[in-house]
Amino acid sequence: MSDEQTDTGTGWPQPAGPARPGGPAGEPDPRPDAPDPDELSPLAPQGPARPSDDEPAAEPVDDGATVDLNAVSRSGEPVAGSDASVEPVEPVVAGRSRWSTAGVMIAALLALLGFTLVVQLKTTSTDPTLGATRQEDLVRILSDLDARENRLQQDIRALEDSQRQLRSGEQGRQAALDEATRRADELGILAGTLPAVGPGLTVQFDSGVKPISANRVLDAVQELRGAGAEAMQISGGDRATVRIIASTYFLDGDNGSLMVEGRRLTGPYTITVIGDPATMRTALNIPGGVVASVRGDGGNVTFGEREVAEVSALHVPIKLEHARPVS
């Protein structure tokens, strides 16, 4: 600090000059018109000078930058006498943002729930053909499945009885002979080398605008086999008959005819089948099945139940060229 400045005790340097009258520092000035020491302090708040009684008060300058906050009431409407150009302040709702977020979350959860239900319905949906089936048809299909299950259970029990008899000692030889004879007869019927009789059904196909195609007859044969048919034969309008076995094939012939195992048949065609009549008839009448397809082409299918149906046509035994039994 220079020699021309002295410390006043307030932290502010005091320029050099004539000493203030009044004595040492810290003592009041004894002069009656001396100014207040606090007014001379640089730390004292500086405000606008108070006008004296002899001077008029200065007019405030309106620069357009101040707004009278009292001119707006709490309800947002301007108070009378205030500037009408001041726009009311819109109250802010504190919970609006929170409820908007909750609404978005609820909508997202509902959309996810709907998507899950649609996927589950599609996953667990059944065949559309069966979905449009009447209740009576569904009952018949269920009855068909129950009858097929009972028939398979009977076959299992018969095979188990045969196995026990073959292991029964002295009676085993005779039981083995009887079982071999029965199996030979069954295989002869399945192979078409033996005639067969029993309860069954006749199915007649009459053509309409379109002839009965080989695909329609093949579908009928497959449906009958699936319903438990044990022996079948097909006859034409010229009474030509062909035995139907596992290797039988069907082709479309000339002029709406049908080629079965290389033999030409003309309509109408009649399939004679041995098996449970009710089960086989239900299988052919399934919505979208054989009967519906033939009728859709303008044809017709007629059923006839038989207490004793006869399958008399025989198939020439197949001569094996490559297959040999395993000894």
C-alpha positions in Angstrom: 0.0 0.0 0.0 1.3 3.5 -0.8 2.1 6.1 1.7 -0.7 8.3 0.4 -3.4 5.8 1.5 -4.5 5.0 5.0 -6.5 2.2 6.5 -9.9 3.3 7.7 -10.7 0.0 9.5 -13.5 -0.9 7.0 -11.3 -2.7 4.5 -11.6 0.1 2.0 -8.5 2.3 1.4 -8.9 5.9 2.1 -7.2 8.4 -0.2 -4.7 10.7 1.2 -6.0 14.2 2.0 -6.7 16.5 4.8 -7.7 14.7 7.9 -11.4 14.8 8.9 -12.0 17.1 11.7 -13.0 15.6 14.9 -10.0 14.1 16.4 -8.6 10.6 16.3 -10.2 7.8 14.4 -13.3 6.3 15.9 -14.3 9.4 17.8 -17.4 11.4 16.7 -17.0 14.7 15.1 -18.0 17.4 17.7 -19.2 19.8 15.0 -23.0 20.2 15.1 -23.4 20.0 11.3 -21.1 17.1 10.8 -22.5 14.2 8.7 -23.2 10.9 10.1 -20.2 8.6 9.8 -22.4 5.7 8.5 -23.5 7.7 5.5 -19.8 8.1 4.5 -19.1 4.4 4.8 -18.8 2.6 1.5 -20.6 -0.4 3.0 -23.8 1.5 3.7 -26.7 0.7 1.3 -27.0 3.3 -1.3 -30.5 4.2 -2.3 -32.2 7.1 -4.0 -31.8 10.3 -2.3 -34.7 11.4 -0.3 -36.1 14.7 -1.5 -36.2 17.5 0.8 -39.3 19.3 1.9 -38.5 22.2 -0.4 -38.0 20.0 -3.6 -40.8 18.3 -5.4 -40.7 14.5 -5.8 -39.4 13.2 -9.1 -41.9 11.6 -11.4 -41.3 7.9 -12.0 -40.3 7.0 -15.5 -42.4 4.3 -17.3 -40.2 2.5 -19.7 -42.8 -0.3 -20.4 -40.7 -3.0 -18.7 -42.6 -3.3 -15.4 -45.8 -5.2 -14.8 -48.2 -4.6 -12.0 -48.5 -8.1 -10.4 -51.4 -6.9 -8.3 -53.4 -6.2 -11.5 -54.1 -9.9 -11.9 -56.3 -11.6 -9.4 -55.8 -15.2 -8.3 -58.7 -16.4 -10.5 -56.8 -15.2 -13.6 -59.0 -12.2 -14.4 -57.7 -8.6 -14.5 -58.7 -6.3 -11.7 -60.6 -3.1 -12.6 -58.4 -0.2 -13.3 -55.4 -2.3 -14.3 -53.9 -2.7 -17.7 -56.3 -4.8 -19.8 -53.5 -6.0 -22.1 -52.1 -8.3 -19.4 -53.1 -11.9 -20.3 -54.5 -14.0 -17.4 -52.2 -16.7 -16.1 -53.7 -20.2 -16.7 -53.6 -22.3 -13.5 -51.3 -25.4 -13.9 -52.8 -28.7 -13.0 -50.2 -30.7 -11.2 -51.7 -34.2 -11.8 -52.4 -33.9 -15.6 -49.0 -35.4 -16.6 -49.4 -38.2 -14.1 -52.8 -39.2 -15.3 -51.7 -39.1 -19.0 -48.9 -41.5 -18.2 -51.2 -43.8 -16.4 -53.7 -43.8 -19.3 -50.9 -44.7 -21.8 -49.8 -47.6 -19.5 -53.4 -48.9 -19.2 -53.9 -48.8 -23.0 -50.6 -50.7 -23.6 -51.6 -53.4 -21.1 -55.1 -53.8 -22.7 -53.5 -54.1 -26.2 -51.0 -56.7 -24.9 -53.9 -58.6 -23.3 -55.9 -58.6 -26.6 -52.9 -59.8 -28.5 -52.4 -62.6 -26.1 -56.0 -63.7 -26.3 -55.9 -63.7 -30.1 -52.7 -65.8 -30.2 -54.2 -68.3 -27.7 -57.3 -68.7 -29.7 -55.4 -69.3 -32.9 -53.1 -71.7 -31.1 -55.9 -73.8 -29.5 -58.3 -73.6 -32.5 -59.3 -76.8 -34.1 -59.8 -77.8 -37.8 -61.9 -75.0 -39.4 -64.0 -77.8 -41.1 -64.9 -79.3 -37.7 -65.4 -75.8 -36.3 -68.3 -75.3 -38.7 -69.8 -78.7 -38.1 -73.2 -79.1 -36.5 -73.6 -80.6 -33.1 -75.3 -83.7 -34.4 -72.3 -84.4 -36.8 -69.9 -83.9 -33.9 -71.8 -86.4 -31.8 -71.7 -89.0 -34.7 -67.9 -88.4 -35.1 -67.4 -88.9 -31.4 -69.4 -92.1 -31.5 -67.3 -93.3 -34.5 -64.1 -92.8 -32.5 -65.5 -94.6 -29.5 -66.6 -97.5 -31.6 -63.1 -97.7 -33.2 -61.5 -97.6 -29.8 -63.7 -100.5 -28.6 -62.9 -102.5 -31.6 -59.1 -102.0 -31.1 -59.5 -102.9 -27.4 -61.2 -106.2 -28.5 -58.4 -107.0 -30.9 -55.9 -106.4 -28.1 -57.7 -108.7 -25.7 -58.0 -111.4 -28.5 -54.3 -111.3 -29.1 -53.5 -111.5 -25.4 -55.8 -114.6 -25.1 -54.1 -116.2 -28.1 -50.7 -115.5 -26.5 -51.7 -117.2 -23.2 -53.1 -120.2 -25.1 -49.9 -120.7 -27.0 -48.0 -120.8 -23.8 -50.4 -123.1 -22.0 -48.4 -126.4 -22.5 -50.4 -129.4 -23.8 -53.1 -127.2 -25.5 -50.5 -125.0 -27.0 -50.1 -127.1 -30.2 -53.9 -127.1 -31.0 -54.2 -123.5 -30.1 -51.3 -122.6 -32.4 -53.0 -124.5 -35.2 -56.3 -122.8 -34.7 -54.6 -119.4 -34.5 -52.7 -120.0 -37.7 -55.9 -121.0 -39.5 -57.7 -117.9 -38.3 -54.8 -115.7 -39.3 -54.6 -117.3 -42.7 -58.3 -116.6 -43.3 -58.0 -113.0 -42.2 -55.0 -112.5 -44.5 -56.9 -114.1 -47.4 -59.7 -111.7 -46.9 -57.4 -108.7 -46.7 -55.4 -109.9 -49.7 -58.7 -110.4 -51.7 -58.0 -114.1 -52.3 -61.0 -115.3 -50.2 -64.7 -114.1 -50.4 -66.2 -112.5 -47.3 -69.7 -111.9 -45.8 -71.0 -109.8 -42.9 -72.9 -106.7 -42.0 -72.0 -103.8 -44.2 -73.0 -101.0 -46.6 -73.5 -100.3 -50.2 -72.5 -96.8 -51.5 -73.7 -95.8 -55.0 -72.2 -92.8 -56.9 -74.3 -91.1 -59.5 -72.7 -88.5 -61.7 -74.2 -85.1 -62.4 -72.8 -82.3 -64.6 -69.3 -83.6 -63.9 -68.4 -87.3 -64.1 -67.3 -89.2 -61.0 -63.6 -88.8 -60.9 -61.0 -91.3 -59.8 -60.0 -89.0 -57.0 -63.5 -89.0 -55.5 -63.7 -92.8 -55.5 -60.2 -93.1 -54.0 -61.2 -90.6 -51.2 -64.3 -92.8 -50.5 -62.2 -95.9 -50.3 -59.7 -94.3 -47.9 -62.5 -92.9 -45.7 -64.1 -96.4 -45.5 -60.8 -98.0 -44.6 -60.3 -95.4 -41.8 -63.8 -96.2 -40.5 -63.0 -99.9 -40.1 -63.9 -101.5 -43.5 -62.6 -105.0 -43.7 -63.4 -106.0 -47.3 -64.5 -104.0 -50.4 -65.4 -104.4 -54.0 -66.5 -101.9 -56.7 -69.0 -102.6 -59.5 -69.9 -100.5 -62.6 -73.1 -100.0 -64.5 -72.1 -102.9 -66.8 -71.9 -105.2 -63.7 -68.2 -105.6 -64.0 -66.7 -106.0 -60.4 -63.2 -105.6 -59.1 -62.0 -106.5 -55.6 -60.4 -103.6 -53.7 -57.2 -104.4 -51.8 -54.3 -102.3 -50.5 -52.6 -102.2 -53.9 -55.7 -101.3 -56.0 -55.4 -98.1 -58.1 -57.9 -95.9 -59.8 -57.5 -93.8 -63.0 -59.9 -91.6 -65.0 -60.9 -93.3 -68.3 -62.5 -92.1 -71.5 -66.0 -90.6 -71.6 -66.3 -90.4 -67.8 -65.3 -94.0 -67.3 -63.1 -95.4 -64.5 -60.1 -97.6 -64.7 -59.7 -100.0 -61.7 -56.7 -102.3 -61.7 -56.6 -101.9 -65.4 -60.2 -102.8 -65.9 -62.7 -100.3 -67.4 -65.9 -99.6 -65.4 -68.8 -97.3 -66.4 -71.1 -95.4 -64.1 -72.9 -95.5 -61.9 -70.4 -97.0 -59.5 -71.3 -99.1 -56.4 -68.9 -99.9 -53.6 -69.9 -102.9 -51.4 -68.1 -102.8 -48.1 -68.2 -105.0 -44.9 -67.9 -103.3 -41.6 -69.9 -101.2 -39.1 -72.6 -99.5 -41.3 -73.2 -96.5 -39.0 -69.6 -95.7 -38.5 -68.7 -95.9 -42.2 -71.8 -93.8 -43.2 -70.8 -91.1 -40.6 -67.2 -91.0 -42.0 -68.5 -90.4 -45.6 -71.0 -87.7 -44.4 -68.4 -85.5 -42.6 -68.7 -81.9 -43.7 -66.3 -81.3 -46.6 -65.9 -85.0 -47.1 -66.7 -87.3 -50.0 -70.5 -86.9 -50.1 -70.2 -83.1 -49.9 -67.6 -83.1 -52.7 -69.7 -85.3 -55.0 -72.8 -83.2 -54.4 -70.8 -80.1 -55.0 -70.0 -81.4 -58.5 -73.7 -82.0 -59.2 -73.7 -85.7 -58.4 -75.3 -87.8 -55.7 -74.4 -90.5 -53.2 -76.9 -93.1 -52.0 -76.4 -95.4 -49.0 -77.9 -98.8 -48.4 -77.3 -100.7 -45.1 -77.0 -104.5 -45.4 -77.3 -107.0 -42.6 -75.4 -109.5 -44.7 -73.2 -107.9 -47.4 -71.3 -110.2 -49.7 -67.9 -109.4 -51.2 -67.4 -112.2 -53.7 -65.0 -110.7 -56.2 -61.5 -112.2 -55.9 -58.1 -110.8 -56.6 -55.4 -112.8 -58.2 -52.7 -113.7 -55.6 -49.7 -111.5 -55.9 -46.6 -113.4 -56.8 -43.7 -112.3 -54.7 -40.4 -111.8 -56.6 -38.1 -110.2 -54.0 -39.6 -110.5 -50.5 -38.8 -113.5 -48.4 -40.1 -114.4 -44.8 -37.6 -114.0 -42.0 -36.9 -117.4 -40.4 
